Amino acid sequence: HRGGFIGRLFDRNLRMCVDDVLYVERIAGDVNQKVLFEHVMLVVTPTWSIVGRPYVKHATVVCRIEEQTRTRRIHREYYKKRKGFRRRMGHRQWVTRLRVEKLECVRPKEEELRVEP
């Protein structure tokens, strides 16, 4: 078990591990540029885990932009029955391929982990 974390990117909660590849909405940046995300909601390691309320303090995900590309074509078709009207439309969305390089997180002290009722 190599651990993992859950981060919030573009209003989506994504489960990630180091060296995972993610496709997200287009991010402005060049290939091989580093991107930091600070909205980490859960960190899990083989020895300890921490859940944020709503986010884990001092936790950052470091990703690298691998590619700026487009998704496969999505087709839509409109028609009106018995009228001979047909129209086909397509759309391709810009996406960014990210590779998770590391998670920077400081293990909290025991006093910070305790929750008082």
N, C-alpha and C positions, 0 to 999 in steps of 0.2 A: 504494500500500500504506500503510494508515494505522496499522499495528501492531495489537497485541492482547495478550491475556494469558489465562492459565488460572487460575481461582480455585476454591477448594473451598468449597462452600456445602451444608450439610446432608448431608454424606457423598456428595456428587455433585461430579464435576469438570466445570466449565462453561467453555467457550471464550467469551470476551467481548471486545467492543470498546466504545469510548465511544459512547453513544447507543443501545446495544442494550437491548431489553426482555426481561426474564426473568420467568418464572413459577416461584415457589419455594413451599415449604410456608409456612404462615401465620407471619408475624412480627408480634409485638405492636408496634403503633405506629399513629400517625395518618397520614392522607394528607398528602403533602408533607414528611414527616419524613425526615431524612437517616439512613442506616444505613451503618456502616463494617464492612468485612470485611478481616481481616488475613492470611488464608490464601491468599496468591498463590504459585502454583507455577512460573509461567513468565511472563516479560515480553519482548515482541518489539516493536522499533521498526524503522524503515527503516534505521537505522545500526548498531544493536547489539541484542543479546538476552542474557538471563541466565536460567539455570535454577536454581531453588532446590534445596536439599538438606535437608529436603524443601520448605521454603518460602523465598521471597525475603525477605531482611531489609529492613526499612524500606519495604515496599511495602504500600499500602492501597488498596482499591477503595471509592470513595464512590458510594453509590446513593441514590436517592430513591424513597420509596413512592408509587406512583401510584394504586393501587386495592387494596382488600380485597374479594375476590370469591370465587365458588365455581366449581368445574369443571363440565363438562357431566355429566349424570347417567350413571352406570355401572349397567347392568342385569345382574342375575343371575337365573337361573331354575332352580328345582329341580323335579324330577318323579320319579315312580316308575312304571315301565312297568306297564301293565295294571291299575293300581290307581285311576286317576282322580285322583291326587294331583298338583297343580301349585301352585307358589308362586313368585311373582315378587317380587324385592326390588331396591331401588335405593339408590344412595349418591352424595352429592355432597361433594367434599373442599374445604375452605377453602384458598385460595391467596392469595399476595400478588404483585401485579405491581410489579416494580422496574425503574427506568431507570438504567442506568449513567451517572453524570455525569462522573467522571474517575478516573484512576489516579494516585495520588500515589506516586512512586518516585524515588529518588535514584540517579543513575548511579554504580555503584561505581568505585572507583579501579582502575587497572591492576594494582596489586599484589594486590588482592582477587580479580581475575578469573583470575589464573594458578592453575593446579592443579598441584601437585608430585606426581609419581608415588610 
